[in-house]
Amino acid sequence: MDQHPAIELRSISKAFGMVQANKDISMRVMPGTIHGIIGENGAGKSTLMSILYGFYKADSGEIFINGNKTLIPDSQAAIAAGIGMVFQHFKLVENFTVLENIILGVEDGRFLRPSLKKAQAELTQLANEYDLHVEPNALIEDLGVGMLQRVEILKALYRKADILILDEPTGVLTPGEADQLFRILGRLRDEGKTIILITHKLREIMDITDTVSVMRRGEMTATVKTASTSPEALAELMVGRKVLMKVDKAAAQPGDSVLQVIGLNVTDENGVHRLKDVSLEVRAGEILGLAGVSGNGQSELLEVLGGYRKATGTVTLSGEKIPLTGSGANGQSRRNMGISHVPEDRQREGLIMEFAAWENIPFGYHNAPEFQRNRLLMNNKAVRTETAGSMERFDVRPPDPRLRASGFSGGNQQKIVVAREIERNPDLLLVGQPTRGVDIGAIEFIHQQIIALRDQGKAILLVSVELDEIMALSDRIAVMFDGRIMGERLPHETDVKALGLLMAGIAKEAA
């Protein structure tokens, strides 16, 4: 007798107004396997998994769990059906202990003590069985992200989950933590658990999954055995055309020093020392990549250099000292000096989402002569003409200057921000997470624009949590941990493992 799939989706469809997020999707996931799901932004991956976990209700279609038709109107029904989900942003109570988070919502009776005692014993057993060791009485707020992810997995296992859904699980992990996670997932699979992995990282798909499904524009385009495919083939299935998987660039030709940072320190409003004696240099015609797990000072460094965070220390641009406090420490003065900035969060810091594309293009550059009609009024016709040209040059889709920023996909929103900053011909470009949440086709294009700017002799400081991106784009790599520069490496003389040790705060000598 044939084995029933652990999960079978039949003709699942879901629309939000006029947007068809999922269209007639069918998928089978066999038990005891790791099944990857990939696709561009807006392909419908998260919507599909939200239907499986009971967050959304499908407009049509059926769900079968272990061969049985199953209604999943809410997450409680999903948990009852043996489904657990580990979200990209953890759902944990910061000031509760690990143990208290594990039992939250599934307490036995009115008294906590028996629940906690039972949970402690079961937690010890699960930790030993799946190599998921974590201190039960530790406060969530005191744990690193790798441990927090273990807590989320333990929470699902404590609820008797046989099916685990993980949404972009490595986005905030060091390479070492990601490797450990994959070892845990492999062990769970070996013990008979079924795992669905949503990720945009093709390397992870190739390394850990048994089968992979590809989605495009709300439809399922293919399901293949991982061993019988390649990253290039998967990328083509995702975007519908061949994609250049490696960054094509010539060797850098560094010129004079453009940016010099010496002894930079930042203390935030809560008295926390965010930057600790940071020093670095970026030369004309080179890309300095700044690697590190999010939250280790990279954001604060970009904010200081971009003019919207105060600091102490010395920063110079082509020998001219940049003010770090007072009225001269602002974004407008930075732009006037020749610094452009692609911020880490395009929606919060790069765009006004309810404004049209043409209204977003002059932000920070509204005083430029070509945008001025006179001292009081802007030349809106000139702005719209400039926007139309930028959209054509940067392949923004749809190429409609009148469309609100919120109407574009994440990749096209990013292209608008990148176009605005690159086309001002800066001496120094600050780039924060250039391809965060961007699909593989747009990643290829944005990388090409950054390399082209470097080849024009411009200096670029690149911040990214994606080590593949850092390795591919950078001419030199600096690594940050806990507000400090841990070390500097050349891409051709290092590897992901060595960078991962520095990202974890372990210097080469100590390692």
ZILIN-V95850 format. One line per field, one symbol per residue. ss: DSSP state (@ for helix, = for strand, . for the rest). A space follows every 10 residues. Layout:
ss=???
This chain:
ss=......==== ======..== =========. ...======. ....@@@@@@ @@.......= =====..==. ....@@@@@@ ..====.... ......=@@@ @@@....... .@@@@@@@@@ @@@@@@@@@@ ........=@ @@..@@@@@@ @@@@@@@@.. ..=====... ....@@@@@@ @@@@@@@@@@ ...=====.. .@@@@@@@.. ======..== =====@@@.. @@@@@@@@@. .......... ......==== =======... ..======== ===..===== =......@@@ @@@@@@.... .======..= =......... @@@@@@@.== ==...@@@@@ .....=@@@@ @.......@@ @=.....=.@ @@@@@@@@@@ @@@....... ...=@@@..@ @@@@@@@@@@ @@.....=== ==.......@ @@@@@@@@@@ @@@@@...== ===...@@@@ @@@..===== =..======. @@@..@@@@@ @@@....... .
